[in-house]
Amino acid sequence: MDILKGIKIVKPYDGPSYFRYNYVTGTWCDCLAINDKNEILFNSNHFLSVANSRIQESGDSLTIPTRIYSRIKNNYNEIVNSKTNYLSISEKCLLFDNSFSPSNAGHDMSCKLKYYLDYYKDANVKFLFFNEGRKLNTNLYFGTLIDESRMIYLNEKTIYKFECLINVHQYNNIGDLNPKNKHVFVKMNKMICDKFEKGRTDINEFKNKNVLLLKSSNMNIIRKHDVFEVSKLTKTMESKGWIVLHPDISDFHTLLYLLNNAKTIVTSDHGGIVCGNQTYFNEKAKIITVAPCKEKNISIIGSKSSACRTYINHLVKKTILVNLNIDSLNCEEKFINLVEQN
């Protein structure tokens, strides 16, 4: 992080701070908080803690350059140079939208689930949202769980002075979303499912479905190392009655209901797509993960553990290894046969 060299980054504290962000859809957010001494508060942006900062900044053959550190520095300068011109917020607040919000629905959702679990019982805490992200699937989802009186919408390119900004680490702590919190997920999901079912006469059309949820090139992508080319595969599976879900664009209530009531779920083995959405998988479904390999073939291995899906590792029946360009293999029927095998 040579770009930020000379700027002191300190441990966070729940005290007065100045905050600003720029919202750019499809990439990481440069959200940042500093104290009165112009020191950056460490937890105000996830990427202050990322080891491979060069790749995040400049990219490589498998990663789109995000210029996140250049943008953080520019944002820092904007705050320092204009922090006498701010909007004041005195309530105790938690930044609910985060570094991932404009670009990765899975990581964004896992952060928000962790924040919600930790703070929804504290009625004194207000949840901060980016106004530009009002229509994000994740925010539409949590809009049904958080009372409107506890929501505060911020605007980009505006400096806010918070008297008490809770600084929690912006990281996809899916490891904390484990069975100890299962009762909370069950309660949350039941609430959403009950609302989804209310007044519907076609509810059986959303139950016992075979669902495909893969990270593919038609989604918001920054890292390409686990992106599958599946246009032919998805067409074939849809023709056989499978439902293909896209976390960035699928209605989240429908997505949640389908996953909660699915017969079979085929999903990516790694990354934000499984990280955030795994909390909705029902324990009765047949869950199969798909992992990339360099070979131009397709095969099955035993259920492989993944750090991104700790919550459902014990539920995965098997993992399919296949080249990222699935379409080039013309293996649609073989893929489906491997999925359907006991």
N, C-alpha and C positions, 0 to 999 in steps of 0.2 A: 504494500500500500504506500509506495513512495509518493504517490500523488497527494496523500494527506500528511506527508512528512512535515513536522514543525507544528502541527495542530495537536494539542493534547486531548487524549481520549480518556475519560475517567469513568469510574464505576458509577452506576446510576443511583439516584436518591429520589425520594418522593417529595420533592420540594419545588420551588419556583423554577421555571424553565421556559425557554423560547422555542417555538416549534414552527416548522414550515415544510411544505412539500410541493412537488410538481407532479402532476398526474399524466403519465404517458401510457396509453393502452398498449399491451403486448410486451412490456418489459418491466424490470424491477423498478420499484418506487424509490426515490431519493429522500424519503421522509427523514427528518433530522431534528433533534432537540439539543440545545446547548444551555449552559448555566450562565450566571452573571459574569463569570470569568472568561467567557467565550470558549469554554471547554466542551467538547462533544460528549454527550451522555451515551455510553457504550451500547445500551440496549435499544436505542432509538432507531437503529437500522440493523437488520440481520446481517448485512454484508460487511459490517465492521468486524465481524468475527470469522469471516470465511478465509480459509488458508490459501486456496488457489485464486487469489485476487487478480493475478495477471490474466488468467483465462476469463474470469468474469468481466474484466474491463475490456480486453482486446479480442477475446474469442480465440478459437482455433478451428481446425477442420470440422469439428463436431459441435461447436458452440458459437452461437450468434454473439457478436460483441455488444455489450450492453452499455459500455462507458459509464457504469454505475459509480465508480469512484470519482471520475471527472464531474459527474452530475452532483454527487454528494458535496464535493468541494465548492462547486458553484453555488449550491444551495446554502452551504455554510457561509460563504461570503455575503450572500444576500441577507442572511439573518444578522450577521455581525454589523453590516453597513447600514441596516435599516431597522434595528430592533427597538428604536425609540418610537416607531410607528407600528403599533400592534393593537390587536383586539384582546381584551382581558377576559379570562374565564376563571372564575373562582372555585367552581365545584371540583370535587375529587373526580378525576377522569382517567379512563383507560383507553389507549389507542387501540380500537378494535380492528379497523382496517390497518394494513401493515405493508411491509416491504414487498410481499408477494401479490398483493391484491389485484393490481392491474394486469397480471400476466399468468398466474398459475392457480386455477380454481382448487386443485387438490391441496397444495401447501397452504393456501389461504384458508381453506376450510378447516384444516387440522389446527392451525393457529387459533382460529376463532372458537373452535370447540373447546380447546384448552382454556382460553380466556373466559368463555362462558361458564364452564364448569367451576372455575376458581372464583368468579366474582358475581354470578347472577343472584346469589343470596344476599349480597351486600347492597341494600337499597340505596345507600349513599353514593354508590359509584355510577357515574355516567359513562356511556359507551360512545366513543368518538368514531364517526364514519366520514369517509371522503365523499363529498357531495357528488363528485363526478362518477362515483361507483354505485350510485343508488340502485341501478338496475342489474348489478352483478347477481348471479344466481345465489351466491352465498349470502348476500345481504337481503335478498328477497326471502330467503329461508329464515334467517335470524329475525327478520322483521315480524315474523309470526310468533317468536318466542320472547322478544324483549319489549317491554312496555314502551310506548312511544315517548313517554315523559322522561325516559332514561337515555334517549338518543340525542346526540348533538352532531349536526352535520357541519363539517369544515369545508373551506374553499381553498383550492390550490393557489399558490403564489401570494398567500396571505400569512403574515406573522401573527402567531398567537402566543400570549403569555399565560401560562398555566400556573396557578398557585400550588396545585397538587396534581401532577401528572404521574400516574403509576407507571413505572418503567419495568416492564416484563420483557424477557428475552423473546424476540420475534423469531421463533424457530418452530418447525413442525414437530412438536413434541408428541408424536403419535405413540411413543413408548409409554407416556403417561395416560394415554387413552386406552387403558387396559381393563381387564375384567373387574378391577376394583370399582370402576365407574360404570359398569355395565347397567346397573339399575337406572342411572341417569339417562343413558342412551335409550334404554327401553321406554322410559317415561317420555322423553323428547319425541322419539319416533312415533309413539302411540298417539301423541297429541297431533302431530302432523298427519298421520294416517287417518285418524278420526275425522279431521277437517277435510282431507281429500275425499273421503267416502261420503261425506254428508250430502244428501240430496241426489247422489248419482244412481242411475239405474244400470250403468254399464260396468260396474266395479269388477266383475269377474273377468273382464277383458284385460285387466292389469295384474292378474294373479297367475302363479305357476307358469311363468314365461321363462324362456331361455334368453339370457341377456349377454350381449357382448360389450365390453367396456375396455377398449385398448387405446393406448397413446398412439395417435396416428398423425400424419402430416396435415390433416385438415383442422388441427387445433392450434391454439396459441403455443408456440414452441420456441424455447431458447436453447435447450440442450438436445442434440439430435441422436445421441448414442443409443437411445432406446425407443426411437420413433419407427413405427411399422408402416409399410406401404400396403394398405389393405383394401383399396377401392373394389377390386374384384372379389375379394373374400367377403366383404360386407354385403355386396349385392347378392352373392350366392346364399349367404346365411339369412339375409332378409327374405329371399325367395322361399326359404324353408321355414319361415315363421319366426326367426330370431329377431329380437329387438336390439338395435344398435344405439347405444347411449353416448352422448358427447357432453361432458361436464361443463364445458364453456358455454354451450348453447341450449342444452336440454332443460326444460322446465324442472327446477329442482324438486318440487313437490312430487311430480310424476316420477322423476329419477329415483327419489328416495322410496316411493311406494313400490316401484317395480323391483328394486333391490331387496327390499324387506320381504317381498312375497314371491321372489323368483324361485324357479325350479333348478336352474343351472346358471352360474355366473362364470364367464370367461373374461379374465382381466389381465392387465400388465403385471409383471412380477415385481416391478420396481418403479419408483418415481412418485410424483405428486398425484397422479391419477388414482393410484391405489391407496396412497397415504391418506388422503382426505376422505375418500369415499368408502373406505373399508368399514367405517363405523356404522354403515347402514346394511352391511351384509347379514342376512339371517343365517342362523346356525343350522338350519335344516337344508339349505341349498347345497348342491354339488358345486364346489368352487374349484376352478382350474386356472392356473396362472400361465402366462406366456412370457418366456425369456428369450432374448436374442442370442444368436450364435453366428460365427463367421462362415461356417460351412453352408453350402448350398443344398441343404436338406432339412428334413423335419423329423423329430424323434421325441420320445417321452422319457423323462427321468422321474425319480421319486419326488415327492413334494419337497421342494427346496425352500429353506427359510430365507426371509428377506427382512432387512432392518426397517424397510418402509411399510411393512404390513405385519407388525408384531401382534396386532390384535386378532388377526385371523390365521396366523401361521399354522396353528393346530387344526384348522378347518380345511386347509388346502388338500385336495385329493391327489393331484398330480401337477407337474409342470411340463409344458410343451416347449421344447427347444426348437427354434426356427430362425432362419435368416431374416434380417430386418425387412428385406424386400420380398415379402411373402408372395406378392402378386407375380413376381418373376418366376416363381417355382411352379405355377399352375397347379397348386396342391390343394385347392379349395375343398374338394371332396375328401381327400386324405385328412386334412385338418379337422373337418367335421367328424369323420369316422374316429379319429383319435380322441376327440372330445366326448363322443358318445360311448366309447368303450368303457366297460366297468373297471 
